[in-house]
Amino acid sequence: MKISSCKKLSLIVVLSLASTSMAWSQQTRLAWIKGVFRNPAKVGAIAPCSSYVADELTRYIMHEDRKPLRILEVGAGTGPITKEIIKKMNEDDHLDCIELDAVYCDQLEEKFGEHENVHIHCMSIIDFAPTEKYDVIVSTLPFNSLPPKLVQQVVDQYNEIIKPGGYITYIEYVVLGNVKRLVLSKEKKAAWDVKQQTLKEWFGRYGVERKIVWRNLPPSYVYYLKIDKVENEKEKSKTI
């Protein structure tokens, strides 16, 4: 029986999960593994985010005395980050979760649907048109697996739907991106570089901090951005 390269990769990942000590629930682990086999390219991640990454990604959601927050999670998957967000939310906060995979969406509804202030949207972030902007956006989209045009569209969408002074956090694997680039064709390397330049310029303009989380499979960078809309509007006016 022939096994496709995607299936081979999936099998390797599943075996690596069996040997890791990361504390995912059995339900989360099995749901994620099924998603990898169902659509490896769409899932994008090597493994579900660890609780340590989840804690860092949700840094700007506090239990402190504060105004109600509007929070957006993009790429909710099986819900490990969603769970951490809900733990840090106040009763008056509002959470929208975006997930493209229909099976994952059903699982998210099953896990978190009883929360009145949590809403699951089974769709692309590009097609999402919220009526209000967000204080915090938590993104686990696999930018390294997306085409350059889509990365630019996602960045533009995030900038559009975040409130002035709002925070965006996102994740990127340590080392793996550069390793992947080494095996790309010349044409795909050029596309890769365009994508990385988009992210570099975005972080260069709005970046606050980049932190490495070693206790994840694989170790990951967490990026923190604070979107200054006043600066953004000034930049736009210069180009008119």
C-alpha positions in Angstrom: 0.0 0.0 0.0 1.4 3.4 -1.0 1.4 6.2 1.5 1.4 9.8 0.5 4.1 12.2 1.7 1.4 14.1 3.8 0.3 10.8 5.4 4.0 9.9 6.1 4.5 13.3 7.8 1.3 12.8 9.8 2.4 9.4 11.0 5.8 10.8 12.1 4.0 13.6 14.0 1.6 11.2 15.7 4.5 9.0 16.8 6.3 12.1 18.2 3.2 13.0 20.2 3.3 9.6 21.8 6.7 10.3 23.3 6.2 13.9 24.4 5.4 14.9 28.0 3.3 17.9 27.1 0.1 17.9 29.2 -2.7 17.8 26.6 -6.0 16.1 27.4 -6.7 12.9 25.7 -9.7 14.4 23.9 -7.6 17.3 22.6 -4.8 15.1 21.4 -7.0 12.6 19.6 -9.1 15.4 18.0 -6.0 17.1 16.7 -4.5 13.8 15.4 -7.6 13.1 13.4 -7.5 16.6 12.0 -3.9 16.1 10.8 -4.8 12.9 8.9 -8.0 14.6 7.6 -6.2 17.6 6.2 -2.5 18.1 7.0 -2.1 21.3 5.0 -5.1 23.0 6.6 -4.1 22.1 10.2 -0.6 23.5 9.6 0.7 22.9 13.1 3.0 20.1 14.2 1.2 19.6 17.5 -1.4 21.3 19.6 0.0 24.3 21.5 1.2 23.6 25.0 -0.3 25.2 28.1 2.9 27.4 28.3 2.3 28.8 24.8 -1.4 29.3 25.7 -0.5 31.3 28.7 1.9 33.5 26.8 -0.5 34.1 23.9 -3.2 35.2 26.3 -1.0 37.5 28.3 -3.1 40.6 27.7 -6.3 39.1 29.0 -6.4 39.7 32.7 -8.8 39.2 35.7 -7.9 42.6 37.0 -10.3 45.4 37.5 -10.8 46.7 33.9 -13.3 47.5 31.2 -14.9 44.5 29.4 -12.8 43.2 26.6 -13.7 42.1 23.1 -11.4 39.2 22.2 -10.9 37.4 18.9 -9.2 34.0 18.6 -8.2 33.0 15.1 -7.3 29.3 14.3 -9.0 27.9 17.4 -8.4 24.3 16.4 -9.4 21.9 19.1 -9.6 24.6 21.7 -6.4 24.6 24.0 -6.0 28.3 23.6 -9.7 28.9 23.8 -9.8 27.2 27.2 -7.0 29.4 28.5 -8.7 32.6 27.2 -12.0 31.6 29.0 -10.1 31.0 32.2 -8.8 34.6 32.1 -12.0 36.3 30.9 -14.4 38.3 33.1 -18.2 37.8 32.9 -18.6 40.9 30.7 -15.9 40.0 28.2 -16.8 38.8 24.7 -15.0 36.1 22.7 -15.3 35.2 19.1 -13.5 32.1 17.8 -12.7 31.7 14.1 -12.0 28.1 12.8 -12.1 26.9 9.3 -12.3 23.1 9.9 -15.9 22.1 10.3 -15.1 19.1 12.5 -13.1 21.3 14.9 -15.9 23.8 14.9 -18.3 21.1 16.1 -15.9 20.1 18.9 -15.5 23.8 19.9 -19.3 24.1 20.1 -19.5 21.0 22.2 -16.7 22.2 24.6 -17.5 25.9 24.9 -21.0 26.4 23.5 -22.6 26.7 26.9 -20.7 30.0 27.5 -23.1 32.8 26.6 -20.2 35.2 25.9 -18.3 32.7 23.6 -19.2 32.5 19.9 -17.8 30.0 17.4 -17.6 31.1 13.7 -16.8 28.3 11.2 -15.3 30.4 8.4 -12.1 32.1 7.1 -10.9 35.2 9.0 -10.8 36.9 5.6 -14.6 36.5 5.2 -15.3 37.5 8.8 -17.0 40.9 9.1 -17.5 41.8 12.8 -19.8 44.7 13.7 -17.4 45.9 16.4 -13.6 46.0 16.7 -11.5 44.0 19.2 -9.2 44.9 22.1 -7.2 41.7 21.8 -6.6 39.3 18.8 -4.9 35.9 19.6 -3.8 34.2 16.4 -2.4 30.7 15.9 -2.7 30.7 12.1 0.3 28.9 10.6 1.8 31.8 8.7 4.7 29.7 7.4 2.2 27.4 5.7 0.1 30.2 4.0 0.8 31.8 0.6 2.2 35.3 0.7 -1.0 37.0 -0.7 -3.1 35.3 2.1 -0.6 36.4 4.8 -0.9 40.0 3.6 -4.7 39.7 3.6 -4.7 38.4 7.2 -2.3 41.1 8.4 -4.5 43.8 6.7 -7.7 42.2 8.3 -6.1 42.2 11.7 -5.1 45.8 11.4 -8.6 46.7 10.3 -10.6 45.0 13.0 -8.4 45.8 16.0 -9.2 48.8 18.2 -6.7 51.7 18.5 -4.1 50.6 21.0 -5.3 47.0 20.8 -3.0 44.0 21.2 -2.3 41.1 18.7 -0.4 38.0 19.6 0.7 35.3 17.2 2.9 32.2 17.1 5.8 31.0 14.9 7.9 27.9 15.3 11.6 28.3 16.1 14.0 27.2 13.4 11.5 25.1 11.4 10.7 28.0 9.1 14.4 28.4 8.0 14.7 24.6 7.7 11.7 24.5 5.4 13.1 27.3 3.2 16.2 25.2 2.5 14.3 22.6 0.6 12.1 25.0 -1.4 12.5 25.6 -5.1 13.9 29.0 -6.2 10.4 30.2 -7.1 9.0 29.1 -3.8 11.9 30.6 -1.9 11.1 34.0 -3.5 7.5 33.7 -2.4 8.7 32.6 1.1 10.9 35.7 1.4 8.0 38.0 0.4 5.8 36.5 3.1 8.6 36.8 5.7 9.1 40.5 4.7 5.4 41.2 5.2 5.6 39.8 8.8 9.0 41.5 9.5 7.6 44.9 8.5 4.4 44.3 10.5 6.4 43.5 13.6 8.8 46.3 12.9 6.0 48.8 12.9 3.9 47.6 15.8 6.0 45.0 17.7 6.4 45.1 21.5 8.2 41.9 22.3 9.1 38.4 21.0 9.5 35.6 23.4 10.7 32.0 23.0 8.6 29.3 24.7 10.8 26.2 24.9 8.2 24.0 26.5 6.3 23.3 23.3 6.5 20.9 20.4 8.4 22.4 18.7 9.7 25.4 20.7 7.9 28.5 19.5 8.2 32.3 19.3 5.3 34.3 20.6 5.0 37.8 19.1 3.3 40.7 20.8 2.1 43.7 18.8 0.3 46.9 19.9 -1.5 48.5 17.0 -1.3 52.2 17.0 -4.0 53.3 14.7 -3.0 57.0 14.8 0.4 56.1 13.4 -1.3 53.8 10.8 -3.6 56.7 9.6 -0.6 59.0 9.3 1.1 56.4 7.1 -2.0 56.1 4.9 -2.2 59.9 4.5 1.3 60.0 3.2 0.4 57.7 0.3 -2.7 59.7 -0.8 
